[in-house]
Amino acid sequence: MPYPKFDRDRLVFRGLTERKNRVDIEKDNIRPDKEILNLTEEGQKLLVKTAARIKQARENGSSVMLSFGAHLIKNGLSPVLIALMKEGWLTHLATNGAGIIHDWEFAFQGKSSEDVRENVEKGQFGLWEETGLYINLALAVGAYEGLGYGESIGKMIYNEGLSIPSLDELRDMAVKNVLTDPVLAASATDLAGVISRMDIKAGFMKIPHPFKEYSAQAAAWKLGIPFTGHPMIGHDIIYCHPANNCAAIGRTAQNDFLSFADSVSRLDHGVYMSVGSAVMSPMIFEKSLSMAQNIKIRDHDHIDDHYMLIADLAPSEWDWHKNGEPPADDPAYYIRFCKTFSRMGGEMDYLMADNRDFLPALYKELNNKQA
């Protein structure tokens, strides 16, 4: 007998206009020309090294990937991300589900970051109508269109709306493709369920995003640069909303994982930067690199000359570059993100820095400006 399940239809959702937010993107955004205050001499050396490797990678046509947790977006760094994309320095960006949400909320209302402690106490944390409805709906539409997780949200922001098929169209698509293209048939059925459940009308659904100039996802969609989302079920506030359909999330997330792995397959002579201690980055990287090596080995090749810069606020006295992986009785062994990347071949350095200093300083170094 199935376990009992929580009934999300009983939840009371409130509008985002009622929510207090701690970050206002118009006031708190960080520009590429930000003054760098807290980068050490050793950090500056690593920055120069990383910029040189990025320039070499772009000359070689290799991947330059930036993976990050949600705090990079919450800290208002989207203008720097957008500048790095526009100027051709980054070929792939990847974040977790929370990073996707904060970027969307900034584009939609110019504000994000609620008080978790206060709102959990009130039974209101994460229960916001627009975030839950629009992101889940965009993912269901994106799954039907064959898009990835980040693509689906970036497209909605850039177009300021969603194209909603009719229920008749979705029914016909499901019936016609149930044997020949069961993924399309299933995604049509899932989307039909979402729009029927939420009483969404067919046609173009206008969703204004008056602050979309601050959206890294929208900029990536416009520029054709992969911006992939790598969620985990139950980790994000969108799972609270009855519009949530985890099958659609799984399809879009699978597309993004394969896009990520494709970029990793071109990482020889390239650069991978992981900013923040989010578990997502090392976990998806190690699987993707293993798959890429599998194909390379079959073709009598191997990915060896990749450079990995891992940046976070956590202190680490262990010299990963010189000494390799620490023994299990050393606390540094349990800095999981460094431990994983140290096993990935190539060359790895660890930089202790605030992302609000690291990213603008990298931009300046790449553009030969005073950092």
C-alpha positions in Angstrom: 0.0 0.0 0.0 1.5 3.4 -0.9 2.7 5.7 1.8 0.4 8.6 2.7 1.3 11.8 0.8 1.0 15.5 1.8 -1.8 17.3 0.1 -0.4 20.5 -1.5 -3.8 21.6 -2.5 -4.5 22.5 1.1 -1.7 25.1 1.2 -2.3 28.8 1.2 0.0 30.7 -1.1 0.5 34.4 -1.0 1.6 36.9 -3.7 5.2 37.9 -4.0 4.2 41.5 -3.4 3.4 40.6 0.2 6.9 39.1 0.8 9.8 41.0 2.5 13.0 40.5 0.6 16.5 41.1 1.7 18.1 41.8 -1.7 17.0 44.5 -4.2 18.9 43.9 -7.5 18.7 47.5 -8.7 20.4 48.7 -5.5 22.6 45.6 -4.6 23.9 44.5 -8.0 27.6 44.3 -8.5 29.1 45.7 -11.7 32.2 44.5 -13.5 34.1 47.6 -12.5 33.7 47.0 -8.8 36.7 47.9 -6.6 38.4 44.8 -5.4 39.1 45.0 -1.6 39.8 41.6 -0.2 41.9 39.6 -2.6 45.2 38.3 -1.1 48.5 38.4 -2.9 48.2 34.6 -3.4 44.7 35.0 -4.7 45.8 37.6 -7.2 48.5 35.2 -8.5 45.8 32.5 -9.0 43.6 35.0 -10.7 46.3 35.9 -13.2 47.0 32.2 -13.8 43.3 31.4 -14.3 42.8 34.3 -16.7 45.8 33.1 -18.8 44.4 29.6 -19.0 41.0 31.0 -20.0 42.5 33.0 -22.8 44.4 30.0 -24.0 41.3 27.9 -23.8 39.3 30.3 -26.0 42.1 30.4 -28.5 42.0 26.6 -28.7 38.2 26.4 -28.9 38.1 24.5 -25.6 35.4 24.8 -23.0 35.4 27.5 -20.3 32.8 26.5 -17.7 31.6 28.3 -14.6 29.6 26.4 -12.1 28.2 28.1 -9.0 25.7 28.0 -6.1 22.8 30.3 -5.5 24.8 32.8 -3.4 26.6 34.1 -6.5 23.2 35.2 -7.9 21.9 36.4 -4.5 25.0 38.5 -4.2 24.0 40.5 -7.3 26.7 39.3 -9.6 24.5 38.8 -12.7 25.9 41.9 -14.4 29.4 40.4 -14.2 28.2 37.0 -15.5 26.4 38.8 -18.4 29.6 40.8 -19.3 31.7 37.6 -19.3 29.2 35.9 -21.6 28.8 38.9 -24.0 32.6 39.2 -24.3 33.0 35.5 -25.1 34.9 34.4 -22.1 32.4 31.7 -20.9 31.1 28.9 -23.0 28.9 27.2 -20.3 27.3 28.3 -17.0 25.8 25.9 -14.5 23.9 26.3 -11.2 21.6 24.5 -8.8 17.8 24.9 -8.5 18.0 27.8 -6.1 20.3 29.8 -8.4 17.7 29.4 -11.1 15.0 30.7 -8.8 16.8 33.8 -7.5 17.7 34.8 -11.0 14.1 34.5 -12.1 12.8 36.4 -9.1 15.2 39.3 -9.7 14.0 39.4 -13.4 10.3 39.2 -12.4 10.2 41.6 -9.4 13.7 43.0 -8.9 13.9 41.4 -5.4 14.7 38.0 -3.9 15.9 36.3 -0.7 13.2 35.9 1.9 13.8 35.5 5.7 13.8 31.7 6.0 13.7 31.6 9.8 10.8 34.0 10.1 8.7 32.5 7.3 9.1 28.9 8.4 7.8 30.0 11.8 4.8 31.6 10.1 4.3 28.5 7.8 4.9 30.8 4.8 8.5 30.0 3.7 8.5 29.2 0.0 4.7 29.4 -0.4 4.7 32.2 -3.0 2.2 31.9 -5.9 4.1 33.5 -8.8 7.4 31.7 -8.2 5.7 28.3 -7.8 3.3 28.7 -10.7 5.5 30.4 -13.3 8.6 28.3 -12.8 6.8 25.0 -12.7 4.7 26.0 -15.7 7.8 27.1 -17.7 9.5 23.7 -16.9 6.4 21.8 -18.1 6.3 23.8 -21.3 10.1 23.4 -21.7 9.9 19.7 -21.3 7.3 19.5 -24.0 9.5 21.6 -26.3 12.6 19.5 -25.6 14.4 22.2 -23.7 16.7 22.0 -20.6 16.0 23.3 -17.1 17.9 26.6 -17.5 16.8 27.0 -21.1 13.1 26.8 -20.1 13.4 29.6 -17.6 15.7 31.8 -19.7 13.4 31.6 -22.6 10.4 32.6 -20.5 12.2 35.6 -19.0 13.6 36.7 -22.4 10.2 36.4 -24.2 8.3 37.6 -21.1 5.8 34.9 -21.4 5.0 31.3 -22.4 3.2 29.8 -25.4 0.6 27.4 -24.0 -0.7 24.7 -26.4 -4.4 23.7 -26.3 -5.5 20.6 -24.6 -6.7 19.2 -27.9 -3.2 19.7 -29.4 -1.6 18.0 -26.4 -4.0 15.1 -26.5 -3.4 14.6 -30.3 0.4 14.8 -29.7 0.2 12.2 -27.0 -1.9 9.8 -29.0 0.1 10.1 -32.2 3.5 9.7 -30.5 2.8 7.1 -27.8 4.7 4.4 -29.7 7.1 6.4 -31.9 8.2 9.1 -29.4 7.0 8.1 -25.9 9.0 11.0 -24.3 7.2 13.6 -26.4 3.9 11.8 -25.7 4.5 11.7 -21.9 5.6 15.4 -21.8 2.5 16.4 -23.7 0.4 14.5 -21.1 2.3 16.1 -18.2 1.8 19.6 -19.6 -1.9 18.9 -20.2 -2.2 17.9 -16.6 -0.5 21.0 -15.3 -2.5 23.5 -17.4 -5.8 21.6 -16.7 -5.1 21.5 -13.0 -4.2 25.2 -12.9 -6.9 26.3 -15.4 -4.4 27.8 -17.8 -5.8 29.0 -21.1 -4.2 28.2 -24.5 -2.3 30.9 -26.3 0.5 33.2 -25.4 0.6 33.8 -21.6 2.1 37.3 -21.0 4.4 37.3 -18.0 6.2 40.7 -17.7 9.8 40.6 -16.5 10.6 44.3 -16.1 14.0 43.6 -14.6 15.2 41.0 -17.2 18.4 43.0 -17.9 19.6 41.5 -14.6 18.9 37.9 -15.7 21.9 35.8 -16.5 19.6 33.1 -17.8 17.9 35.4 -20.2 21.2 36.7 -21.5 22.4 33.2 -22.0 19.3 32.3 -23.9 19.7 35.3 -26.2 23.4 34.6 -26.8 23.0 30.9 -27.3 25.3 30.0 -24.4 24.3 26.9 -22.3 23.0 27.9 -18.8 22.1 24.7 -17.2 20.1 24.0 -14.0 20.9 20.9 -11.9 18.1 20.6 -9.2 17.5 18.0 -6.6 13.9 16.9 -5.8 12.5 18.7 -2.7 15.5 21.1 -2.4 13.7 24.2 -3.8 10.5 26.1 -3.0 8.9 25.3 -6.3 8.2 21.7 -5.0 5.6 23.2 -2.6 3.3 24.4 -5.3 0.6 22.2 -6.8 1.7 23.1 -10.3 4.9 21.2 -9.7 5.4 18.2 -11.9 8.6 16.3 -11.2 8.5 14.3 -14.4 8.8 17.6 -16.3 11.6 18.6 -14.0 13.4 15.3 -14.6 13.2 15.7 -18.4 14.6 19.2 -18.4 17.2 18.4 -15.8 18.3 15.4 -17.9 18.7 17.5 -20.9 20.8 20.0 -18.9 23.0 17.2 -17.5 23.7 15.9 -21.0 24.5 19.5 -22.2 26.9 19.9 -19.2 28.5 16.6 -20.1 28.9 17.7 -23.7 30.8 20.8 -22.6 33.0 18.7 -20.3 33.8 16.5 -23.3 35.6 19.6 -24.8 37.4 20.5 -21.6 40.9 19.3 -22.8 43.1 22.5 -22.7 40.0 24.2 -21.1 39.0 25.6 -17.8 36.5 24.6 -15.2 35.7 27.1 -12.4 33.6 26.0 -9.4 32.5 28.9 -7.1 30.9 28.0 -3.8 30.6 24.8 -1.8 27.4 23.5 -3.5 27.6 19.7 -3.7 26.0 19.9 -7.2 29.2 21.0 -9.0 31.7 18.3 -8.1 29.0 15.6 -8.3 27.9 16.3 -11.8 31.5 17.0 -12.9 32.9 13.7 -11.9 30.2 11.7 -13.7 30.4 13.9 -16.8 34.2 13.6 -17.0 34.0 9.9 -16.6 31.6 9.7 -19.5 33.7 12.0 -21.6 36.9 9.9 -20.9 35.0 6.8 -21.8 34.4 8.1 -25.3 37.9 9.7 -25.6 39.6 6.4 -24.6 37.6 4.5 -27.2 38.9 7.0 -29.8 42.5 6.6 -28.5 42.5 10.0 -26.8 42.2 11.3 -23.2 41.3 14.6 -21.4 44.4 15.5 -19.4 45.2 19.2 -19.8 42.2 20.8 -18.0 42.6 23.4 -15.3 40.2 23.6 -12.4 39.9 26.6 -10.1 37.8 26.0 -7.0 36.8 29.2 -5.2 35.0 29.4 -1.8 35.2 31.3 1.5 36.2 28.2 3.5 39.8 28.3 4.7 42.1 25.5 3.7 45.7 25.3 4.7 46.3 22.1 2.7 48.2 22.7 -0.5 46.1 20.6 -2.9 48.2 21.6 -5.9 51.5 20.4 -4.4 50.5 17.7 -2.0 47.5 16.1 -3.7 44.7 14.5 -1.6 45.1 14.7 2.2 44.9 11.6 4.4 41.6 10.6 5.9 42.7 11.7 9.4 43.2 15.3 8.2 40.2 17.7 8.3 41.0 18.9 4.8 40.0 15.5 3.5 36.4 16.4 4.3 36.3 19.5 2.2 34.3 17.5 -0.3 34.4 19.8 -3.2 38.2 20.0 -3.2 38.6 16.3 -2.6 36.5 15.4 -5.6 38.1 17.8 -8.0 41.6 16.7 -6.8 40.7 13.3 -8.2 39.8 14.5 -11.6 43.2 14.6 -13.3 44.4 17.8 -14.9 45.5 20.6 -12.5 43.5 22.0 -9.6 44.0 25.1 -7.4 41.9 26.3 -4.5 41.3 30.0 -4.0 39.8 31.3 -0.8 37.9 34.4 -1.8 34.5 36.1 -1.7 32.7 35.7 -5.0 32.0 39.4 -4.9 35.7 40.0 -5.2 36.7 37.0 -7.3 34.3 37.5 -10.3 34.9 41.2 -10.9 38.6 40.7 -10.4 38.6 37.9 -13.0 36.7 40.1 -15.4 39.3 42.9 -15.1 42.2 40.5 -15.5 40.7 39.0 -18.6 40.3 42.4 -20.0 43.8 43.6 -19.0 42.4 46.1 -16.5 43.7 47.2 -13.2 42.4 44.6 -10.7 
